[in-house]
Amino acid sequence: MRLNRTKIEWAKNPDGTQGYTWNPITGCLNGCEYCYARKLANTRLKNVYTKNDNYAYDAYGNLFNCSLKEARENPFYPRFWQDRLYHPWGGKPRGIFVCDMSDLFGIGIPEEWTEKVLNLCRLHEQNRYYLLTKQPQNLIKFSPFPDNCYVGVSATNWLMFSDALGHLASIQAKVKYISFEPLLERIQLDMLQQMLFPRVISWVIIGSQTKPYKPPKIEWVKEIVEACDKAGIPVFLKDNLKPLLGDKPDYWDYHTGKWLRQELPNG
């Protein structure tokens, strides 16, 4: 299975210790300009990725908008890693962020690949799997999700947020969440309140763009946190917000006595 320890703060093991990443699929066609995974794939992981020739094809056997030569030379073209499906699965329960170097439900990812990954998640119910996508319209194809899968959608702006909530409302999952990372514009509070109070989601993550560092306005963060507090929804503020927030009492975690607030969902 080839798990790797992760520095991603919210990817926790069930016991609260730092969790893992698992990448049976790598590469992505979403095309986000701020993508850290693409940068890694084109630098220190390039030689490893380009040796894998298990490329993503469409239903007609065609590559996605590229030639075979282009796919071979592009380390971030979607690839499947069959050997990463096999691992001794015993031991203590783990928290595993699935496909942080891809998008499990992304553009051009064959449904067969996604099903193989989800079947392993179902089989190993002792683990917690964090799933995160920028293509929420594809989630319905795989619903209902196993209870040990936390299903999330990334939203960097109001339009993505509105779209994400609509699709999350249509699926079945024990924990559904929104990741505002990077938060690039103000989220309209009226829509936020309307959708949070019915408990469409049960967790919110907020983070900043990095490399280059582009923090959101503090007012944008404050509005989301206040709306979540009114709805009783846990909020996880990523460490990359510290330069923006400073040592402000509003962002202390009073359950742990630590700054800053990094709450986890009940699930």
MARLOSE-185454 format. One line per 8 residues: number of its first residue (from 1); for each residue x, y, z negated of N, C-alpha, C. Coordinates in steps of 0.02 Angstrom, whole numbers, plus 50000, padded with zeros to 5 digits. Atoms other than C-alpha are relative to their C-alpha. Layout:
<sites>
NUM	X/Y/Z/X/Y/Z/X/Y/Z; ...
</sites>
This chain:
<sites>
1	50041/49940/50000/50000/50000/50000/50043/50063/50000; 49951/49946/49998/50152/50113/49975/49972/50065/49970; 50022/49940/50037/50089/50234/49844/50060/50044/49986; 49948/49951/50018/50188/50392/49811/49973/50044/49945; 50019/49951/50051/50183/50498/49655/49988/50068/50033; 50016/49936/49970/50105/50666/49695/50007/50057/49950; 49998/49940/50041/50131/50842/49630/49934/50039/50005; 50064/49967/49994/49954/50889/49680/49963/49994/49933
9	50020/50000/50071/49886/50939/49510/49935/49963/49986; 50067/50027/50015/49705/50882/49527/49995/49925/50016; 50001/50071/49985/49748/50707/49590/50024/49961/49939; 49982/50030/50065/49745/50628/49417/49981/49926/49998; 50021/50067/50018/49744/50449/49358/49942/50005/49951; 50056/49998/50048/49591/50402/49254/50020/50017/49929; 49977/49984/50068/49697/50421/49096/50026/50071/49994; 49980/49930/50002/49739/50601/49142/50072/50013/50021
17	49931/49991/49976/49919/50571/49198/50000/50013/50075; 49996/49981/49930/49980/50623/49369/49992/49939/50045; 50018/50056/49956/49916/50516/49512/50046/49992/50060; 49962/50022/49942/49970/50459/49684/49967/50024/50065; 50028/49993/49933/49949/50485/49870/50010/49934/50037; 49998/50062/49960/49917/50347/49996/49981/50020/50071; 50010/49977/49931/49931/50373/50184/50001/49942/50050; 50007/50051/49948/49871/50224/50288/49987/50031/50068
25	50008/49962/49938/49830/50357/50419/50041/50064/49992; 49965/49936/50000/49942/50504/50463/49983/50038/50064; 50014/49959/49942/49921/50648/50583/49929/50025/50001; 50066/49967/50002/49774/50761/50617/49993/50044/50062; 50016/49958/49943/49689/50853/50761/49958/50061/49981; 50041/49943/50021/49598/50983/50655/50030/50067/50021; 49967/49941/49975/49727/51114/50702/50003/50060/49954; 49996/49945/50048/49735/51218/50542/50070/50030/50002
33	49935/49968/49991/49875/51345/50562/50041/50000/49937; 49964/49998/50064/49920/51342/50377/50018/49930/49974; 49995/50070/50023/49935/51151/50368/50071/49982/49977; 49935/50021/50027/50077/51093/50255/50020/49931/50026; 49986/50068/49977/50061/50913/50317/50033/50000/50069; 49970/49996/49933/50100/50960/50497/50073/50023/49996; 49931/49976/50008/50255/51053/50439/50045/49944/49977; 49960/50056/50024/50316/50901/50344/50011/49948/50055
41	49995/50049/49946/50278/50786/50491/50051/50020/50053; 49955/49975/49948/50381/50896/50607/50070/50013/49974; 49933/49989/50028/50530/50907/50489/50026/49934/49970; 49966/50057/50031/50586/50777/50363/49968/49932/50013; 50033/50064/49986/50457/50644/50412/49998/49983/50075; 50007/50008/49927/50476/50662/50601/50027/49933/50025; 49969/50061/49975/50593/50515/50630/49960/49938/49980; 50041/50056/50023/50483/50398/50527/49935/49996/50040
49	50066/50000/49967/50319/50449/50608/50004/49983/50074; 49997/50012/49928/50376/50445/50789/50019/49927/50017; 49986/50071/49987/50429/50262/50770/49937/49958/50001; 50063/50036/50002/50247/50211/50746/49961/50014/50065; 50036/49991/49937/50156/50181/50911/49927/49978/49996; 50071/50018/50009/49985/50137/50837/49959/50064/50001; 50032/49935/49992/49899/50293/50907/49924/49995/49998; 50073/49995/49997/49719/50350/50895/49977/50008/50072
57	50032/49996/49934/49616/50321/51053/49926/50011/49991; 50073/49992/50004/49437/50370/51091/49966/49935/50021; 50038/50061/49986/49298/50245/51128/50012/49973/50070; 49987/50020/49931/49351/50239/51311/50073/49981/50011; 49930/50018/49996/49532/50200/51272/50046/50055/50022; 49960/49943/49980/49597/50375/51305/50030/50034/49939; 49971/49957/50051/49715/50479/51200/49964/50066/50000; 50036/49938/50008/49649/50645/51138/50041/50059/50026
65	49972/49939/49971/49700/50788/51254/50076/50000/50004; 49928/50003/49991/49876/50726/51281/50019/49937/50038; 49974/50060/49966/49982/50602/51377/50032/49954/49949; 49967/50047/50045/50063/50448/51303/50068/50028/49978; 49936/49971/50017/50230/50537/51309/49992/50054/49947; 50012/49947/50049/50158/50686/51214/49981/49971/49932; 50018/50032/50063/50080/50573/51082/50061/49970/49966; 49940/50032/50027/50243/50479/51061/50047/50051/49969
73	49953/49949/50024/50342/50639/51037/49971/50045/49946; 50034/49957/50050/50214/50723/50923/49992/49961/49935; 50005/50038/50062/50240/50661/50745/49934/50009/49963; 50064/49988/50034/50072/50734/50692/49940/49977/50040; 50056/50032/49966/49968/50643/50821/49976/49942/49955; 50025/50051/50047/49853/50523/50722/50027/49930/50015; 49973/50068/49997/49931/50354/50686/49973/49958/49943; 50022/50046/50052/49877/50201/50587/50059/49958/49978
81	49945/50037/50030/49995/50111/50468/49972/49937/49968; 50029/50063/50023/49936/49931/50451/50036/49973/49939; 49962/50028/50056/50076/49885/50332/49984/50033/49933; 50016/49964/50062/50015/50014/50206/49934/49977/49969; 50061/50028/50028/49855/49915/50178/50015/49944/49951; 49983/50058/50041/49948/49778/50086/50046/50019/49943; 49963/49982/50061/50011/49793/49909/49973/49959/49942; 50028/50031/50061/49998/49702/49743/49959/50051/49961
89	50047/49950/50025/49845/49793/49675/49988/49997/49925; 50011/50004/50071/49860/49745/49493/50026/50060/49963; 49974/49946/50040/49912/49854/49349/49944/50046/49976; 50049/49955/50029/49828/50000/49264/49963/50039/50055; 50038/49961/49951/49693/50103/49353/50038/50062/50022; 49964/49943/49971/49762/50237/49467/49951/50050/50030; 50035/49949/49962/49701/50400/49539/50039/50012/50064; 49965/50001/49936/49741/50403/49725/49968/50049/50048
97	50022/49953/49948/49726/50548/49847/50013/49966/50067; 49996/50038/49937/49689/50461/50013/50012/50047/50059; 49985/49964/49938/49770/50531/50171/50010/50075/49990; 49982/49929/50005/49845/50694/50112/50041/50022/50060; 49964/49984/49939/49946/50685/50274/49955/49990/50062; 50047/50008/49945/49789/50667/50380/49932/50024/49976; 50070/49988/50021/49599/50682/50371/49963/49936/50015; 50032/50066/49992/49511/50516/50342/49938/50003/50044
105	50061/49992/49961/49355/50584/50427/50010/50052/50057; 49983/49946/49955/49444/50701/50548/49986/49987/50073; 50009/50004/49928/49433/50735/50733/50045/49945/50028; 49961/50051/49966/49488/50585/50834/50021/49940/49959; 49983/50057/50042/49508/50466/50687/49949/49944/50015; 50047/50054/49985/49432/50299/50743/49962/49977/49937; 50041/50022/50057/49288/50244/50631/50025/49934/49971; 49973/50064/50023/49368/50072/50622/50055/50011/49948
113	49947/49985/50048/49519/50149/50534/49971/50022/49933; 50031/49974/50061/49410/50242/50409/49967/49944/49961; 50034/50056/50034/49309/50085/50372/50050/49954/49965; 49950/50042/50031/49466/49984/50337/50024/50030/49934; 49977/49966/50061/49523/50113/50210/49946/49998/49946; 50055/49999/50049/49352/50127/50126/49986/49930/49973; 50010/50068/50024/49337/49938/50115/50049/49983/49944; 49952/50012/50054/49496/49933/50011/49981/50040/49938
121	50023/49961/50057/49428/50071/49901/49944/49963/49963; 50055/50038/50031/49271/49967/49871/50027/49939/49962; 49974/50062/50028/49373/49812/49835/50035/50012/49933; 49961/49987/50060/49483/49893/49703/49967/50054/49959; 50043/49953/50034/49352/49973/49596/50031/50028/49936; 49968/49974/50060/49471/50000/49450/50034/50067/50014; 49966/49938/49981/49553/50143/49546/49950/50055/50016; 50038/49942/49979/49488/50318/49579/50031/50028/50063
129	49974/49977/49936/49504/50378/49758/49972/50070/50016; 50019/49932/49982/49502/50562/49805/50000/50006/50077; 50008/49991/49928/49435/50591/49981/49986/50073/50014; 50008/49929/49986/49446/50764/50060/50003/50010/50075; 50004/49990/49928/49395/50820/50234/49983/50072/50019; 50023/49937/49970/49373/50973/50344/49947/49987/50053; 50051/50019/49951/49247/50879/50452/49941/49967/49964; 50052/50030/50042/49098/50854/50334/49943/49968/50039
137	50053/50028/49960/48979/50813/50477/50009/49924/50010; 49986/50071/49990/49063/50642/50488/49988/49957/49938; 50008/50038/50062/49032/50592/50306/49938/49955/50001; 50062/50037/50002/48854/50533/50336/50007/49930/50030; 49990/50065/49968/48919/50389/50444/50023/49947/49950; 49971/50047/50048/48998/50311/50289/49965/50000/49933; 50039/49998/50062/48869/50349/50156/49953/49940/49996; 49977/49977/50066/48834/50284/50026/50073/49981/49987
145	49931/50012/50017/49010/50294/49956/50005/49962/49935; 49989/50035/50064/49079/50182/49819/50004/50050/49942; 49999/49955/50058/49064/50255/49644/50071/50022/49982; 49931/49980/50017/49254/50259/49629/50031/50047/50051; 49977/49951/49951/49268/50379/49776/49972/50069/49985; 50020/49930/50008/49264/50565/49741/50002/50032/50070; 50006/49978/49930/49204/50643/49905/50000/50076/50002; 49994/49928/49999/49260/50821/49940/50007/50029/50070
153	49994/49963/49937/49259/50952/50078/50041/50063/49987; 49962/49938/50003/49385/51091/50106/49961/50057/50032; 50035/49941/49974/49311/51264/50131/50044/50061/49987; 49958/49941/50008/49419/51417/50163/49961/50065/50005; 50040/49940/49991/49278/51538/50202/49926/49983/49989; 50071/50010/50015/49091/51563/50181/49966/49953/50049; 50032/50043/49950/49042/51477/50344/50016/49927/49987; 49982/50069/50016/49140/51319/50301/49967/49977/49936
161	50033/50017/50063/49068/51323/50125/49926/49983/50011; 50071/50012/49986/48889/51336/50187/49990/49934/50037; 50004/50062/49961/48917/51195/50312/50015/49940/49955; 49980/50055/50044/49002/51086/50181/49943/49981/49953; 50053/50015/50047/48859/51101/50057/49942/49964/50034; 50054/50033/49964/48730/51053/50187/50015/49927/50012; 49983/50070/49986/48823/50894/50233/50009/49960/49936; 49993/50036/50064/48867/50849/50053/49932/49983/49970
169	50067/50014/50026/48683/50862/50008/49968/49939/50033; 50031/50055/49963/48645/50727/50137/50032/49932/49986; 49966/50063/50013/48765/50594/50071/49991/49978/49928; 50002/50027/50068/48769/50481/49919/50071/49987/49976; 49935/50011/50032/48923/50489/49809/49994/50021/49927; 50005/49986/50071/48946/50489/49621/50027/50069/49984; 49969/49934/50009/49060/50642/49627/50009/50032/50069; 49991/49961/49938/49048/50772/49767/50029/50067/49981
177	49966/49939/50021/49161/50922/49765/50019/50044/50059; 49976/49952/49951/49220/51077/49857/50071/50021/49980; 49933/49974/50012/49403/51126/49874/50007/50065/50039; 49988/49935/49970/49424/51312/49906/50075/50012/50003; 49928/49992/49994/49604/51296/49959/50022/49992/50073; 49993/49934/50030/49661/51406/50031/49935/50040/50005; 50058/49956/50000/49524/51529/49984/50019/50064/50038; 49978/49947/49956/49536/51655/50126/49951/50058/50006
185	50047/49944/50000/49379/51761/50104/49950/49991/49944; 50051/50002/50053/49241/51802/49981/49944/49952/50019; 50057/50045/49992/49108/51669/49959/49938/50036/49975; 50059/49963/50019/48936/51751/49959/49966/49967/49940; 50023/50026/50064/48871/51731/49783/49929/49975/50003; 50069/50022/49999/48688/51715/49827/49994/49928/50024; 50000/50068/49976/48718/51557/49928/50033/49953/49950; 49965/50040/50050/48839/51492/49797/49953/49981/49943
193	50045/50014/50055/48710/51508/49659/49944/49953/50021; 50055/50041/49977/48570/51431/49761/50020/49927/50005; 49980/50069/49988/48671/51276/49800/50033/49967/49939; 49968/50030/50058/48769/51252/49639/49950/49978/49947; 50048/50017/50053/48621/51254/49521/49964/49934/50012; 50031/50066/49989/48535/51105/49605/50050/49942/49993; 49948/50051/50011/48699/51012/49572/50013/49958/50062; 49977/50034/49940/48739/50969/49751/50072/49976/49990
201	49931/50020/50014/48919/50965/49692/50011/49998/49925; 49986/50008/50072/48997/50920/49525/50072/50017/49983; 49931/49980/50014/49172/50991/49540/50020/50052/50051; 49974/49949/49955/49260/51143/49616/50075/50008/49987; 49929/49987/50002/49445/51165/49655/50012/50067/50036; 49983/49936/49968/49516/51338/49695/50076/50006/50003; 49928/49993/49991/49689/51370/49766/50017/50053/50050; 49974/49947/49956/49796/51490/49865/50036/49970/50060
209	49957/50018/49945/49879/51480/50033/50073/50008/49978; 49929/49996/50016/50065/51445/50015/50040/49995/50065; 49953/50005/49943/50212/51461/50135/49970/50021/50066; 49987/49944/50045/50179/51602/50167/49946/50007/49947; 50047/49992/50055/50099/51644/50002/49949/50054/50016; 50054/49954/49984/49930/51725/50031/49944/49988/49950; 50050/50013/50051/49828/51729/49871/49933/50033/50017; 50065/49967/49992/49641/51767/49872/49996/50060/49954
217	50011/49946/50047/49576/51923/49788/49973/49971/49935; 50020/50026/50065/49550/51898/49603/49924/50002/49991; 50073/49995/50005/49368/51954/49622/49966/49939/50032; 50029/50059/49968/49334/51808/49739/50002/49940/49954; 49992/50056/50047/49401/51683/49613/49951/50009/49941; 50042/49988/50058/49307/51764/49469/49926/49985/50014; 50070/50012/49983/49139/51757/49559/49984/49925/50004; 50012/50072/49996/49157/51571/49596/50001/49969/49931
225	49994/50028/50068/49213/51531/49418/49937/50016/49959; 50059/49981/50038/49067/51628/49343/49939/49961/50022; 50057/50038/49975/48941/51542/49456/50003/49927/49978; 49992/50069/50022/49012/51371/49413/49986/49993/49925; 50014/50003/50072/49006/51410/49227/49926/50002/49986; 50073/49998/50009/48822/51455/49240/49967/49934/50018; 50028/50064/49979/48790/51290/49328/50028/49941/49962; 49970/50055/50038/48897/51188/49208/50045/49956/50042
233	49958/50038/49955/49016/51134/49346/50074/50011/49983; 49928/49992/50017/49200/51100/49301/50038/50034/50057; 49959/49963/49952/49328/51211/49387/50073/49983/49989; 49929/50015/50003/49507/51166/49428/50037/50055/50038; 49962/49946/49970/49620/51316/49460/50072/49975/50011; 49934/50026/49984/49779/51265/49549/50056/50045/49975; 49943/49962/50026/49950/51319/49486/50020/50057/50046; 49979/49947/49955/49977/51422/49643/49959/50064/49993
241	50037/49939/50016/49849/51547/49575/50031/50039/49942; 49972/49967/50059/49957/51591/49424/50026/50070/50014; 49977/49931/49988/50042/51741/49505/49943/50050/50008; 50058/49956/49990/49869/51811/49545/49964/50013/49935; 50043/49995/50058/49779/51777/49382/50034/50028/49939; 49967/49978/50060/49912/51817/49255/49975/49961/49939; 50019/50036/50061/49887/51763/49075/49935/50030/49973; 50064/49970/50018/49703/51811/49068/49957/49951/49961
249	50041/50045/50041/49587/51738/48934/49945/49964/50039; 50055/50031/49962/49451/51704/49064/50021/49934/50031; 49977/50059/49964/49559/51567/49139/50038/49952/49955; 49974/50050/50048/49614/51476/48982/49953/49940/50000; 50039/50061/50009/49557/51297/48961/49993/49989/49924; 50010/50003/50072/49482/51299/48787/49994/49929/49973; 50002/50070/50021/49465/51109/48784/50070/49975/49983; 49932/50024/50009/49653/51084/48794/50045/50053/49967
257	49960/49946/50028/49714/51253/48731/50055/50024/50047; 49949/49983/49952/49815/51274/48891/49975/50053/50049; 50014/49954/49945/49824/51408/49022/50035/49971/50061; 50066/49975/49986/49758/51392/49154/49949/49944/50004; 50053/50049/49999/49590/51305/49172/50010/49949/50056; 49994/50054/49951/49608/51137/49256/49955/49943/49978; 50051/50047/50022/49447/51044/49220/49988/49946/50051; 50014/50058/49957/49402/50874/49290/49926/49984/49996
265	50072/50017/50001/49229/50809/49337/49985/49943/49953; 50023/50056/50041/49129/50690/49231/49982/49944/50047; 50014/50054/49954/49137/50529/49326/50051/49944/49994
</sites>
